[in-house]
Amino acid sequence: MPELCRFDGITVFMHTNEHNPPHFHAEYAEYDVWVSLDPIEIVYGRFPHRKRRQLLAWAEQRAPELRQAWDRVRRGQAAGRIEP
């Protein structure tokens, strides 16, 4: 699973064989979530409250890059890296 970004203990990634709707995954310690890209919201899983806010704020700032990564993965290309 290609890692897109790692910051403050949070790892963000997309699987190489992703399915619709557009989304990404994130892990923090023993927590994991599935986050939709439109709208940006946690669809499945849980994170500690502070890390949840931090992840969603990051995703809002990086939304265009996340959508581009999604498009690349769907075309069978490498997702690439996104800055924290």
VEXLUMGU-745136 format. One record per atom (N, C-alpha, C): residue number from 0; residue in three letters; atom name; x, y, z. Coordinates in Angstrom, 3 decimals, decimal comma. Layout:
<pt><i>NUM</i><aa>ALA</aa><at>CA</at><x>X</x><y>Y</y><z>Z</z></pt>
...
//
This chain:
<pt><i>0</i><aa>MET</aa><at>N</at><x>0,839</x><y>-1,169</y><z>0,000</z></pt>
<pt><i>0</i><aa>MET</aa><at>CA</at><x>0,000</x><y>0,000</y><z>0,000</z></pt>
<pt><i>0</i><aa>MET</aa><at>C</at><x>0,887</x><y>1,236</y><z>0,000</z></pt>
<pt><i>1</i><aa>PRO</aa><at>N</at><x>0,843</x><y>2,018</y><z>-1,046</z></pt>
<pt><i>1</i><aa>PRO</aa><at>CA</at><x>1,718</x><y>3,183</y><z>-1,167</z></pt>
<pt><i>1</i><aa>PRO</aa><at>C</at><x>1,412</x><y>4,261</y><z>-0,128</z></pt>
<pt><i>2</i><aa>GLU</aa><at>N</at><x>2,454</x><y>4,646</y><z>0,566</z></pt>
<pt><i>2</i><aa>GLU</aa><at>CA</at><x>2,332</x><y>5,706</y><z>1,574</z></pt>
<pt><i>2</i><aa>GLU</aa><at>C</at><x>2,370</x><y>7,055</y><z>0,874</z></pt>
<pt><i>3</i><aa>LEU</aa><at>N</at><x>1,371</x><y>7,887</y><z>1,165</z></pt>
<pt><i>3</i><aa>LEU</aa><at>CA</at><x>1,314</x><y>9,232</y><z>0,593</z></pt>
<pt><i>3</i><aa>LEU</aa><at>C</at><x>2,027</x><y>10,242</y><z>1,475</z></pt>
<pt><i>4</i><aa>CYS</aa><at>N</at><x>1,862</x><y>10,081</y><z>2,789</z></pt>
<pt><i>4</i><aa>CYS</aa><at>CA</at><x>2,389</x><y>11,082</y><z>3,704</z></pt>
<pt><i>4</i><aa>CYS</aa><at>C</at><x>2,462</x><y>10,491</y><z>5,110</z></pt>
<pt><i>5</i><aa>ARG</aa><at>N</at><x>3,394</x><y>11,032</y><z>5,902</z></pt>
<pt><i>5</i><aa>ARG</aa><at>CA</at><x>3,502</x><y>10,663</y><z>7,309</z></pt>
<pt><i>5</i><aa>ARG</aa><at>C</at><x>3,779</x><y>11,941</y><z>8,094</z></pt>
<pt><i>6</i><aa>PHE</aa><at>N</at><x>2,965</x><y>12,195</y><z>9,104</z></pt>
<pt><i>6</i><aa>PHE</aa><at>CA</at><x>3,159</x><y>13,380</y><z>9,939</z></pt>
<pt><i>6</i><aa>PHE</aa><at>C</at><x>2,561</x><y>13,151</y><z>11,318</z></pt>
<pt><i>7</i><aa>ASP</aa><at>N</at><x>3,262</x><y>13,600</y><z>12,339</z></pt>
<pt><i>7</i><aa>ASP</aa><at>CA</at><x>2,805</x><y>13,516</y><z>13,735</z></pt>
<pt><i>7</i><aa>ASP</aa><at>C</at><x>2,238</x><y>12,146</y><z>14,095</z></pt>
<pt><i>8</i><aa>GLY</aa><at>N</at><x>2,876</x><y>11,098</y><z>13,611</z></pt>
<pt><i>8</i><aa>GLY</aa><at>CA</at><x>2,440</x><y>9,745</y><z>13,937</z></pt>
<pt><i>8</i><aa>GLY</aa><at>C</at><x>1,323</x><y>9,205</y><z>13,063</z></pt>
<pt><i>9</i><aa>ILE</aa><at>N</at><x>0,792</x><y>10,028</y><z>12,158</z></pt>
<pt><i>9</i><aa>ILE</aa><at>CA</at><x>-0,287</x><y>9,620</y><z>11,254</z></pt>
<pt><i>9</i><aa>ILE</aa><at>C</at><x>0,333</x><y>9,191</y><z>9,925</z></pt>
<pt><i>10</i><aa>THR</aa><at>N</at><x>-0,093</x><y>8,050</y><z>9,419</z></pt>
<pt><i>10</i><aa>THR</aa><at>CA</at><x>0,336</x><y>7,580</y><z>8,107</z></pt>
<pt><i>10</i><aa>THR</aa><at>C</at><x>-0,869</x><y>7,576</y><z>7,178</z></pt>
<pt><i>11</i><aa>VAL</aa><at>N</at><x>-0,726</x><y>8,201</y><z>6,013</z></pt>
<pt><i>11</i><aa>VAL</aa><at>CA</at><x>-1,799</x><y>8,303</y><z>5,023</z></pt>
<pt><i>11</i><aa>VAL</aa><at>C</at><x>-1,387</x><y>7,484</y><z>3,802</z></pt>
<pt><i>12</i><aa>PHE</aa><at>N</at><x>-2,307</x><y>6,672</y><z>3,287</z></pt>
<pt><i>12</i><aa>PHE</aa><at>CA</at><x>-1,977</x><y>5,829</y><z>2,141</z></pt>
<pt><i>12</i><aa>PHE</aa><at>C</at><x>-3,198</x><y>5,528</y><z>1,287</z></pt>
<pt><i>13</i><aa>MET</aa><at>N</at><x>-2,921</x><y>5,046</y><z>0,079</z></pt>
<pt><i>13</i><aa>MET</aa><at>CA</at><x>-3,947</x><y>4,547</y><z>-0,844</z></pt>
<pt><i>13</i><aa>MET</aa><at>C</at><x>-3,494</x><y>3,185</y><z>-1,319</z></pt>
<pt><i>14</i><aa>HIS</aa><at>N</at><x>-4,406</x><y>2,248</y><z>-1,383</z></pt>
<pt><i>14</i><aa>HIS</aa><at>CA</at><x>-4,091</x><y>0,927</y><z>-1,920</z></pt>
<pt><i>14</i><aa>HIS</aa><at>C</at><x>-3,929</x><y>1,029</y><z>-3,437</z></pt>
<pt><i>15</i><aa>THR</aa><at>N</at><x>-3,166</x><y>0,140</y><z>-4,002</z></pt>
<pt><i>15</i><aa>THR</aa><at>CA</at><x>-2,933</x><y>0,175</y><z>-5,442</z></pt>
<pt><i>15</i><aa>THR</aa><at>C</at><x>-4,142</x><y>-0,301</y><z>-6,238</z></pt>
<pt><i>16</i><aa>ASN</aa><at>N</at><x>-5,051</x><y>-1,013</y><z>-5,623</z></pt>
<pt><i>16</i><aa>ASN</aa><at>CA</at><x>-6,246</x><y>-1,503</y><z>-6,326</z></pt>
<pt><i>16</i><aa>ASN</aa><at>C</at><x>-7,509</x><y>-0,893</y><z>-5,719</z></pt>
<pt><i>17</i><aa>GLU</aa><at>N</at><x>-7,506</x><y>0,411</y><z>-5,524</z></pt>
<pt><i>17</i><aa>GLU</aa><at>CA</at><x>-8,621</x><y>1,097</y><z>-4,867</z></pt>
<pt><i>17</i><aa>GLU</aa><at>C</at><x>-9,920</x><y>0,979</y><z>-5,653</z></pt>
<pt><i>18</i><aa>HIS</aa><at>N</at><x>-10,996</x><y>1,096</y><z>-4,948</z></pt>
<pt><i>18</i><aa>HIS</aa><at>CA</at><x>-12,349</x><y>1,031</y><z>-5,500</z></pt>
<pt><i>18</i><aa>HIS</aa><at>C</at><x>-13,040</x><y>2,361</y><z>-5,226</z></pt>
<pt><i>19</i><aa>ASN</aa><at>N</at><x>-14,054</x><y>2,663</y><z>-5,997</z></pt>
<pt><i>19</i><aa>ASN</aa><at>CA</at><x>-14,837</x><y>3,875</y><z>-5,757</z></pt>
<pt><i>19</i><aa>ASN</aa><at>C</at><x>-15,680</x><y>3,703</y><z>-4,504</z></pt>
<pt><i>20</i><aa>PRO</aa><at>N</at><x>-16,069</x><y>4,766</y><z>-3,866</z></pt>
<pt><i>20</i><aa>PRO</aa><at>CA</at><x>-15,813</x><y>6,177</y><z>-4,161</z></pt>
<pt><i>20</i><aa>PRO</aa><at>C</at><x>-14,381</x><y>6,577</y><z>-3,788</z></pt>
<pt><i>21</i><aa>PRO</aa><at>N</at><x>-13,909</x><y>7,705</y><z>-4,332</z></pt>
<pt><i>21</i><aa>PRO</aa><at>CA</at><x>-12,556</x><y>8,170</y><z>-4,033</z></pt>
<pt><i>21</i><aa>PRO</aa><at>C</at><x>-12,344</x><y>8,331</y><z>-2,523</z></pt>
<pt><i>22</i><aa>HIS</aa><at>N</at><x>-11,229</x><y>7,785</y><z>-2,041</z></pt>
<pt><i>22</i><aa>HIS</aa><at>CA</at><x>-10,949</x><y>7,836</y><z>-0,605</z></pt>
<pt><i>22</i><aa>HIS</aa><at>C</at><x>-9,475</x><y>7,539</y><z>-0,349</z></pt>
<pt><i>23</i><aa>PHE</aa><at>N</at><x>-9,076</x><y>7,740</y><z>0,905</z></pt>
<pt><i>23</i><aa>PHE</aa><at>CA</at><x>-7,749</x><y>7,321</y><z>1,348</z></pt>
<pt><i>23</i><aa>PHE</aa><at>C</at><x>-7,888</x><y>6,693</y><z>2,724</z></pt>
<pt><i>24</i><aa>HIS</aa><at>N</at><x>-6,820</x><y>6,073</y><z>3,161</z></pt>
<pt><i>24</i><aa>HIS</aa><at>CA</at><x>-6,774</x><y>5,426</y><z>4,466</z></pt>
<pt><i>24</i><aa>HIS</aa><at>C</at><x>-5,741</x><y>6,136</y><z>5,322</z></pt>
<pt><i>25</i><aa>ALA</aa><at>N</at><x>-5,935</x><y>6,088</y><z>6,632</z></pt>
<pt><i>25</i><aa>ALA</aa><at>CA</at><x>-4,951</x><y>6,658</y><z>7,548</z></pt>
<pt><i>25</i><aa>ALA</aa><at>C</at><x>-4,878</x><y>5,787</y><z>8,795</z></pt>
<pt><i>26</i><aa>GLU</aa><at>N</at><x>-3,687</x><y>5,739</y><z>9,365</z></pt>
<pt><i>26</i><aa>GLU</aa><at>CA</at><x>-3,455</x><y>4,995</y><z>10,595</z></pt>
<pt><i>26</i><aa>GLU</aa><at>C</at><x>-2,754</x><y>5,890</y><z>11,599</z></pt>
<pt><i>27</i><aa>TYR</aa><at>N</at><x>-3,090</x><y>5,668</y><z>12,848</z></pt>
<pt><i>27</i><aa>TYR</aa><at>CA</at><x>-2,408</x><y>6,327</y><z>13,956</z></pt>
<pt><i>27</i><aa>TYR</aa><at>C</at><x>-2,443</x><y>5,345</y><z>15,122</z></pt>
<pt><i>28</i><aa>ALA</aa><at>N</at><x>-1,276</x><y>4,904</y><z>15,558</z></pt>
<pt><i>28</i><aa>ALA</aa><at>CA</at><x>-1,176</x><y>3,895</y><z>16,624</z></pt>
<pt><i>28</i><aa>ALA</aa><at>C</at><x>-2,071</x><y>2,710</y><z>16,267</z></pt>
<pt><i>29</i><aa>GLU</aa><at>N</at><x>-3,003</x><y>2,342</y><z>17,141</z></pt>
<pt><i>29</i><aa>GLU</aa><at>CA</at><x>-3,877</x><y>1,197</y><z>16,860</z></pt>
<pt><i>29</i><aa>GLU</aa><at>C</at><x>-5,161</x><y>1,600</y><z>16,134</z></pt>
<pt><i>30</i><aa>TYR</aa><at>N</at><x>-5,279</x><y>2,854</y><z>15,751</z></pt>
<pt><i>30</i><aa>TYR</aa><at>CA</at><x>-6,482</x><y>3,365</y><z>15,088</z></pt>
<pt><i>30</i><aa>TYR</aa><at>C</at><x>-6,303</x><y>3,392</y><z>13,576</z></pt>
<pt><i>31</i><aa>ASP</aa><at>N</at><x>-7,403</x><y>3,210</y><z>12,866</z></pt>
<pt><i>31</i><aa>ASP</aa><at>CA</at><x>-7,359</x><y>3,384</y><z>11,414</z></pt>
<pt><i>31</i><aa>ASP</aa><at>C</at><x>-8,713</x><y>3,891</y><z>10,932</z></pt>
<pt><i>32</i><aa>VAL</aa><at>N</at><x>-8,657</x><y>4,672</y><z>9,844</z></pt>
<pt><i>32</i><aa>VAL</aa><at>CA</at><x>-9,867</x><y>5,264</y><z>9,269</z></pt>
<pt><i>32</i><aa>VAL</aa><at>C</at><x>-9,821</x><y>5,184</y><z>7,757</z></pt>
<pt><i>33</i><aa>TRP</aa><at>N</at><x>-10,995</x><y>5,317</y><z>7,180</z></pt>
<pt><i>33</i><aa>TRP</aa><at>CA</at><x>-11,221</x><y>5,367</y><z>5,737</z></pt>
<pt><i>33</i><aa>TRP</aa><at>C</at><x>-11,864</x><y>6,734</y><z>5,517</z></pt>
<pt><i>34</i><aa>VAL</aa><at>N</at><x>-11,256</x><y>7,601</y><z>4,708</z></pt>
<pt><i>34</i><aa>VAL</aa><at>CA</at><x>-11,695</x><y>8,988</y><z>4,551</z></pt>
<pt><i>34</i><aa>VAL</aa><at>C</at><x>-12,106</x><y>9,242</y><z>3,101</z></pt>
<pt><i>35</i><aa>SER</aa><at>N</at><x>-13,350</x><y>9,674</y><z>2,887</z></pt>
<pt><i>35</i><aa>SER</aa><at>CA</at><x>-13,805</x><y>9,991</y><z>1,530</z></pt>
<pt><i>35</i><aa>SER</aa><at>C</at><x>-13,195</x><y>11,322</y><z>1,092</z></pt>
<pt><i>36</i><aa>LEU</aa><at>N</at><x>-13,067</x><y>11,500</y><z>-0,219</z></pt>
<pt><i>36</i><aa>LEU</aa><at>CA</at><x>-12,508</x><y>12,738</y><z>-0,757</z></pt>
<pt><i>36</i><aa>LEU</aa><at>C</at><x>-13,574</x><y>13,754</y><z>-1,135</z></pt>
<pt><i>37</i><aa>ASP</aa><at>N</at><x>-14,820</x><y>13,328</y><z>-1,264</z></pt>
<pt><i>37</i><aa>ASP</aa><at>CA</at><x>-15,873</x><y>14,267</y><z>-1,645</z></pt>
<pt><i>37</i><aa>ASP</aa><at>C</at><x>-17,208</x><y>13,842</y><z>-1,043</z></pt>
<pt><i>38</i><aa>PRO</aa><at>N</at><x>-17,553</x><y>14,401</y><z>0,099</z></pt>
<pt><i>38</i><aa>PRO</aa><at>CA</at><x>-16,815</x><y>15,387</y><z>0,888</z></pt>
<pt><i>38</i><aa>PRO</aa><at>C</at><x>-15,718</x><y>14,713</y><z>1,705</z></pt>
<pt><i>39</i><aa>ILE</aa><at>N</at><x>-14,799</x><y>15,520</y><z>2,200</z></pt>
<pt><i>39</i><aa>ILE</aa><at>CA</at><x>-13,746</x><y>14,981</y><z>3,051</z></pt>
<pt><i>39</i><aa>ILE</aa><at>C</at><x>-14,355</x><y>14,729</y><z>4,430</z></pt>
<pt><i>40</i><aa>GLU</aa><at>N</at><x>-14,499</x><y>13,434</y><z>4,725</z></pt>
<pt><i>40</i><aa>GLU</aa><at>CA</at><x>-15,055</x><y>13,033</y><z>6,014</z></pt>
<pt><i>40</i><aa>GLU</aa><at>C</at><x>-14,677</x><y>11,589</y><z>6,289</z></pt>
<pt><i>41</i><aa>ILE</aa><at>N</at><x>-14,603</x><y>11,254</y><z>7,556</z></pt>
<pt><i>41</i><aa>ILE</aa><at>CA</at><x>-14,308</x><y>9,884</y><z>7,940</z></pt>
<pt><i>41</i><aa>ILE</aa><at>C</at><x>-15,562</x><y>9,057</y><z>7,736</z></pt>
<pt><i>42</i><aa>VAL</aa><at>N</at><x>-15,434</x><y>8,020</y><z>6,930</z></pt>
<pt><i>42</i><aa>VAL</aa><at>CA</at><x>-16,560</x><y>7,148</y><z>6,600</z></pt>
<pt><i>42</i><aa>VAL</aa><at>C</at><x>-16,561</x><y>5,918</y><z>7,501</z></pt>
<pt><i>43</i><aa>TYR</aa><at>N</at><x>-15,377</x><y>5,447</y><z>7,838</z></pt>
<pt><i>43</i><aa>TYR</aa><at>CA</at><x>-15,273</x><y>4,222</y><z>8,608</z></pt>
<pt><i>43</i><aa>TYR</aa><at>C</at><x>-14,068</x><y>4,313</y><z>9,538</z></pt>
<pt><i>44</i><aa>GLY</aa><at>N</at><x>-14,189</x><y>3,764</y><z>10,723</z></pt>
<pt><i>44</i><aa>GLY</aa><at>CA</at><x>-13,086</x><y>3,718</y><z>11,673</z></pt>
<pt><i>44</i><aa>GLY</aa><at>C</at><x>-13,125</x><y>4,879</y><z>12,641</z></pt>
<pt><i>45</i><aa>ARG</aa><at>N</at><x>-12,090</x><y>4,934</y><z>13,463</z></pt>
<pt><i>45</i><aa>ARG</aa><at>CA</at><x>-12,028</x><y>6,022</y><z>14,445</z></pt>
<pt><i>45</i><aa>ARG</aa><at>C</at><x>-10,588</x><y>6,409</y><z>14,724</z></pt>
<pt><i>46</i><aa>PHE</aa><at>N</at><x>-10,432</x><y>7,644</y><z>15,138</z></pt>
<pt><i>46</i><aa>PHE</aa><at>CA</at><x>-9,159</x><y>8,251</y><z>15,523</z></pt>
<pt><i>46</i><aa>PHE</aa><at>C</at><x>-9,410</x><y>8,998</y><z>16,831</z></pt>
<pt><i>47</i><aa>PRO</aa><at>N</at><x>-8,356</x><y>9,221</y><z>17,621</z></pt>
<pt><i>47</i><aa>PRO</aa><at>CA</at><x>-8,518</x><y>10,121</y><z>18,765</z></pt>
<pt><i>47</i><aa>PRO</aa><at>C</at><x>-8,959</x><y>11,498</y><z>18,264</z></pt>
<pt><i>48</i><aa>HIS</aa><at>N</at><x>-9,755</x><y>12,199</y><z>19,045</z></pt>
<pt><i>48</i><aa>HIS</aa><at>CA</at><x>-10,366</x><y>13,458</y><z>18,622</z></pt>
<pt><i>48</i><aa>HIS</aa><at>C</at><x>-9,343</x><y>14,454</y><z>18,045</z></pt>
<pt><i>49</i><aa>ARG</aa><at>N</at><x>-8,255</x><y>14,697</y><z>18,746</z></pt>
<pt><i>49</i><aa>ARG</aa><at>CA</at><x>-7,265</x><y>15,678</y><z>18,281</z></pt>
<pt><i>49</i><aa>ARG</aa><at>C</at><x>-6,635</x><y>15,232</y><z>16,955</z></pt>
<pt><i>50</i><aa>LYS</aa><at>N</at><x>-6,307</x><y>13,967</y><z>16,822</z></pt>
<pt><i>50</i><aa>LYS</aa><at>CA</at><x>-5,704</x><y>13,454</y><z>15,587</z></pt>
<pt><i>50</i><aa>LYS</aa><at>C</at><x>-6,720</x><y>13,463</y><z>14,444</z></pt>
<pt><i>51</i><aa>ARG</aa><at>N</at><x>-7,972</x><y>13,238</y><z>14,766</z></pt>
<pt><i>51</i><aa>ARG</aa><at>CA</at><x>-9,040</x><y>13,297</y><z>13,759</z></pt>
<pt><i>51</i><aa>ARG</aa><at>C</at><x>-9,117</x><y>14,700</y><z>13,160</z></pt>
<pt><i>52</i><aa>ARG</aa><at>N</at><x>-9,150</x><y>15,713</y><z>14,031</z></pt>
<pt><i>52</i><aa>ARG</aa><at>CA</at><x>-9,184</x><y>17,113</y><z>13,565</z></pt>
<pt><i>52</i><aa>ARG</aa><at>C</at><x>-7,952</x><y>17,430</y><z>12,725</z></pt>
<pt><i>53</i><aa>GLN</aa><at>N</at><x>-6,800</x><y>16,977</y><z>13,175</z></pt>
<pt><i>53</i><aa>GLN</aa><at>CA</at><x>-5,555</x><y>17,233</y><z>12,472</z></pt>
<pt><i>53</i><aa>GLN</aa><at>C</at><x>-5,566</x><y>16,575</y><z>11,089</z></pt>
<pt><i>54</i><aa>LEU</aa><at>N</at><x>-5,998</x><y>15,336</y><z>11,005</z></pt>
<pt><i>54</i><aa>LEU</aa><at>CA</at><x>-6,053</x><y>14,616</y><z>9,730</z></pt>
<pt><i>54</i><aa>LEU</aa><at>C</at><x>-7,015</x><y>15,289</y><z>8,761</z></pt>
<pt><i>55</i><aa>LEU</aa><at>N</at><x>-8,210</x><y>15,630</y><z>9,222</z></pt>
<pt><i>55</i><aa>LEU</aa><at>CA</at><x>-9,204</x><y>16,237</y><z>8,338</z></pt>
<pt><i>55</i><aa>LEU</aa><at>C</at><x>-8,767</x><y>17,625</y><z>7,872</z></pt>
<pt><i>56</i><aa>ALA</aa><at>N</at><x>-8,108</x><y>18,396</y><z>8,733</z></pt>
<pt><i>56</i><aa>ALA</aa><at>CA</at><x>-7,592</x><y>19,708</y><z>8,325</z></pt>
<pt><i>56</i><aa>ALA</aa><at>C</at><x>-6,508</x><y>19,536</y><z>7,263</z></pt>
<pt><i>57</i><aa>TRP</aa><at>N</at><x>-5,619</x><y>18,558</y><z>7,458</z></pt>
<pt><i>57</i><aa>TRP</aa><at>CA</at><x>-4,589</x><y>18,275</y><z>6,460</z></pt>
<pt><i>57</i><aa>TRP</aa><at>C</at><x>-5,232</x><y>17,891</y><z>5,133</z></pt>
<pt><i>58</i><aa>ALA</aa><at>N</at><x>-6,230</x><y>17,017</y><z>5,175</z></pt>
<pt><i>58</i><aa>ALA</aa><at>CA</at><x>-6,895</x><y>16,551</y><z>3,949</z></pt>
<pt><i>58</i><aa>ALA</aa><at>C</at><x>-7,582</x><y>17,711</y><z>3,222</z></pt>
<pt><i>59</i><aa>GLU</aa><at>N</at><x>-8,195</x><y>18,618</y><z>3,949</z></pt>
<pt><i>59</i><aa>GLU</aa><at>CA</at><x>-8,827</x><y>19,792</y><z>3,321</z></pt>
<pt><i>59</i><aa>GLU</aa><at>C</at><x>-7,773</x><y>20,627</y><z>2,597</z></pt>
<pt><i>60</i><aa>GLN</aa><at>N</at><x>-6,625</x><y>20,827</y><z>3,232</z></pt>
<pt><i>60</i><aa>GLN</aa><at>CA</at><x>-5,553</x><y>21,616</y><z>2,614</z></pt>
<pt><i>60</i><aa>GLN</aa><at>C</at><x>-4,966</x><y>20,917</y><z>1,396</z></pt>
<pt><i>61</i><aa>ARG</aa><at>N</at><x>-4,920</x><y>19,611</y><z>1,433</z></pt>
<pt><i>61</i><aa>ARG</aa><at>CA</at><x>-4,281</x><y>18,828</y><z>0,380</z></pt>
<pt><i>61</i><aa>ARG</aa><at>C</at><x>-5,273</x><y>18,157</y><z>-0,567</z></pt>
<pt><i>62</i><aa>ALA</aa><at>N</at><x>-6,516</x><y>18,591</y><z>-0,548</z></pt>
<pt><i>62</i><aa>ALA</aa><at>CA</at><x>-7,569</x><y>17,946</y><z>-1,350</z></pt>
<pt><i>62</i><aa>ALA</aa><at>C</at><x>-7,211</x><y>17,814</y><z>-2,829</z></pt>
<pt><i>63</i><aa>PRO</aa><at>N</at><x>-6,714</x><y>18,857</y><z>-3,501</z></pt>
<pt><i>63</i><aa>PRO</aa><at>CA</at><x>-6,377</x><y>18,696</y><z>-4,926</z></pt>
<pt><i>63</i><aa>PRO</aa><at>C</at><x>-5,294</x><y>17,629</y><z>-5,145</z></pt>
<pt><i>64</i><aa>GLU</aa><at>N</at><x>-4,300</x><y>17,591</y><z>-4,267</z></pt>
<pt><i>64</i><aa>GLU</aa><at>CA</at><x>-3,231</x><y>16,599</y><z>-4,396</z></pt>
<pt><i>64</i><aa>GLU</aa><at>C</at><x>-3,758</x><y>15,186</y><z>-4,124</z></pt>
<pt><i>65</i><aa>LEU</aa><at>N</at><x>-4,670</x><y>15,059</y><z>-3,164</z></pt>
<pt><i>65</i><aa>LEU</aa><at>CA</at><x>-5,271</x><y>13,757</y><z>-2,876</z></pt>
<pt><i>65</i><aa>LEU</aa><at>C</at><x>-6,087</x><y>13,260</y><z>-4,062</z></pt>
<pt><i>66</i><aa>ARG</aa><at>N</at><x>-6,823</x><y>14,157</y><z>-4,701</z></pt>
<pt><i>66</i><aa>ARG</aa><at>CA</at><x>-7,611</x><y>13,765</y><z>-5,874</z></pt>
<pt><i>66</i><aa>ARG</aa><at>C</at><x>-6,702</x><y>13,366</y><z>-7,040</z></pt>
<pt><i>67</i><aa>GLN</aa><at>N</at><x>-5,595</x><y>14,074</y><z>-7,205</z></pt>
<pt><i>67</i><aa>GLN</aa><at>CA</at><x>-4,633</x><y>13,705</y><z>-8,252</z></pt>
<pt><i>67</i><aa>GLN</aa><at>C</at><x>-4,016</x><y>12,333</y><z>-7,952</z></pt>
<pt><i>68</i><aa>ALA</aa><at>N</at><x>-3,693</x><y>12,082</y><z>-6,695</z></pt>
<pt><i>68</i><aa>ALA</aa><at>CA</at><x>-3,143</x><y>10,780</y><z>-6,309</z></pt>
<pt><i>68</i><aa>ALA</aa><at>C</at><x>-4,165</x><y>9,684</y><z>-6,595</z></pt>
<pt><i>69</i><aa>TRP</aa><at>N</at><x>-5,437</x><y>9,964</y><z>-6,292</z></pt>
<pt><i>69</i><aa>TRP</aa><at>CA</at><x>-6,497</x><y>8,989</y><z>-6,563</z></pt>
<pt><i>69</i><aa>TRP</aa><at>C</at><x>-6,553</x><y>8,661</y><z>-8,060</z></pt>
<pt><i>70</i><aa>ASP</aa><at>N</at><x>-6,525</x><y>9,702</y><z>-8,875</z></pt>
<pt><i>70</i><aa>ASP</aa><at>CA</at><x>-6,575</x><y>9,507</y><z>-10,330</z></pt>
<pt><i>70</i><aa>ASP</aa><at>C</at><x>-5,385</x><y>8,680</y><z>-10,821</z></pt>
<pt><i>71</i><aa>ARG</aa><at>N</at><x>-4,188</x><y>8,961</y><z>-10,287</z></pt>
<pt><i>71</i><aa>ARG</aa><at>CA</at><x>-3,005</x><y>8,199</y><z>-10,699</z></pt>
<pt><i>71</i><aa>ARG</aa><at>C</at><x>-3,142</x><y>6,730</y><z>-10,303</z></pt>
<pt><i>72</i><aa>VAL</aa><at>N</at><x>-3,582</x><y>6,476</y><z>-9,080</z></pt>
<pt><i>72</i><aa>VAL</aa><at>CA</at><x>-3,738</x><y>5,097</y><z>-8,605</z></pt>
<pt><i>72</i><aa>VAL</aa><at>C</at><x>-4,764</x><y>4,356</y><z>-9,456</z></pt>
<pt><i>73</i><aa>ARG</aa><at>N</at><x>-5,853</x><y>5,003</y><z>-9,798</z></pt>
<pt><i>73</i><aa>ARG</aa><at>CA</at><x>-6,883</x><y>4,367</y><z>-10,620</z></pt>
<pt><i>73</i><aa>ARG</aa><at>C</at><x>-6,379</x><y>4,037</y><z>-12,027</z></pt>
<pt><i>74</i><aa>ARG</aa><at>N</at><x>-5,381</x><y>4,801</y><z>-12,514</z></pt>
<pt><i>74</i><aa>ARG</aa><at>CA</at><x>-4,794</x><y>4,526</y><z>-13,820</z></pt>
<pt><i>74</i><aa>ARG</aa><at>C</at><x>-3,637</x><y>3,525</y><z>-13,729</z></pt>
<pt><i>75</i><aa>GLY</aa><at>N</at><x>-3,385</x><y>3,006</y><z>-12,521</z></pt>
<pt><i>75</i><aa>GLY</aa><at>CA</at><x>-2,326</x><y>2,033</y><z>-12,340</z></pt>
<pt><i>75</i><aa>GLY</aa><at>C</at><x>-0,953</x><y>2,644</y><z>-12,146</z></pt>
<pt><i>76</i><aa>GLN</aa><at>N</at><x>-0,901</x><y>3,947</y><z>-11,883</z></pt>
<pt><i>76</i><aa>GLN</aa><at>CA</at><x>0,365</x><y>4,632</y><z>-11,677</z></pt>
<pt><i>76</i><aa>GLN</aa><at>C</at><x>0,639</x><y>4,779</y><z>-10,179</z></pt>
<pt><i>77</i><aa>ALA</aa><at>N</at><x>1,857</x><y>5,162</y><z>-9,860</z></pt>
<pt><i>77</i><aa>ALA</aa><at>CA</at><x>2,224</x><y>5,430</y><z>-8,474</z></pt>
<pt><i>77</i><aa>ALA</aa><at>C</at><x>1,487</x><y>6,663</y><z>-7,967</z></pt>
<pt><i>78</i><aa>ALA</aa><at>N</at><x>1,014</x><y>6,605</y><z>-6,745</z></pt>
<pt><i>78</i><aa>ALA</aa><at>CA</at><x>0,264</x><y>7,714</y><z>-6,167</z></pt>
<pt><i>78</i><aa>ALA</aa><at>C</at><x>1,126</x><y>8,952</y><z>-5,960</z></pt>
<pt><i>79</i><aa>GLY</aa><at>N</at><x>2,399</x><y>8,757</y><z>-5,655</z></pt>
<pt><i>79</i><aa>GLY</aa><at>CA</at><x>3,287</x><y>9,878</y><z>-5,372</z></pt>
<pt><i>79</i><aa>GLY</aa><at>C</at><x>3,222</x><y>10,261</y><z>-3,906</z></pt>
<pt><i>80</i><aa>ARG</aa><at>N</at><x>4,032</x><y>11,215</y><z>-3,525</z></pt>
<pt><i>80</i><aa>ARG</aa><at>CA</at><x>4,107</x><y>11,687</y><z>-2,146</z></pt>
<pt><i>80</i><aa>ARG</aa><at>C</at><x>3,413</x><y>13,027</y><z>-2,017</z></pt>
<pt><i>81</i><aa>ILE</aa><at>N</at><x>2,850</x><y>13,275</y><z>-0,841</z></pt>
<pt><i>81</i><aa>ILE</aa><at>CA</at><x>2,216</x><y>14,558</y><z>-0,525</z></pt>
<pt><i>81</i><aa>ILE</aa><at>C</at><x>2,888</x><y>15,092</y><z>0,726</z></pt>
<pt><i>82</i><aa>GLU</aa><at>N</at><x>3,264</x><y>16,338</y><z>0,695</z></pt>
<pt><i>82</i><aa>GLU</aa><at>CA</at><x>3,941</x><y>16,957</y><z>1,835</z></pt>
<pt><i>82</i><aa>GLU</aa><at>C</at><x>3,008</x><y>17,066</y><z>3,052</z></pt>
<pt><i>83</i><aa>PRO</aa><at>N</at><x>3,592</x><y>16,967</y><z>4,243</z></pt>
<pt><i>83</i><aa>PRO</aa><at>CA</at><x>2,762</x><y>17,116</y><z>5,459</z></pt>
<pt><i>83</i><aa>PRO</aa><at>C</at><x>2,201</x><y>18,473</y><z>5,630</z></pt>
//
